Amino acid sequence: MTCPYINIVGWSGSGKTTLLTKITQLLTQNGLRVGVIKHHGHESGMVDTPGKDTYEYAKNGAQNVILSSSVQYAIFKAFPNNEPTQDQLIDEIADDCDLIIIEGFSSESPRPIVEVNRAANNSKPKVPLEKLDMLISDNLDYINNAKLKNIPTFSLDDTTGIANHFCFLCNIKKVIQ
């Protein structure tokens, strides 16, 4: 694992994806190659769509299926015994990235951990404050508690500040504007 990464956690509906699309755009506009790993937490575990050709090939025994077009491709790899670890997924894309943003692997709790918390969505923390390296929130009680523990806090609309702190946490010498 040679590429720095940051893990984003938060309750469903907290705005993680909306925020991270803005941060990804800002980071890439400033010259960074950003990779994103999104954890699919649904019970079925399948990320391919039933009825599609790629799904049918895998369902009928293909261990690896590549879907390709003129501008991108996707590889569907079977992991029949275990879900791939975060490290395995990072290794898949690390050579092509300067920074990897991982959304939703809260159970593995890698460092650094950033929580997105929206007061209207769910006021309780997703992970204990002691495990956080950064908090992005509009929840004043949670922000105040984080500040008491010297955890950097950012508002949900401070995309430049968040992007710069991501770089700081990952030891990337870059100023995002």
LINVENDA-V933354 format. One line per field, one symbol per residue. psi: psi as a letter, one per 20 degrees, with the letter a starting at -180 (. if undefined). A space follows every 10 residues. Layout:
psi=???
//
This chain:
psi=oipqrppprq qpjijggggh hgggggghhj jqopqpoppo jqhhipiqpp hqghgggghj iphppppqai irqqpoppmh hqqqrggggg hhihhjqhpp ppojlhhhlr qqppppppgh goiqqhqqhh iqiqporjoh gggghghhjk ppqqqhjmhg ggghhggghj lomppp.
//
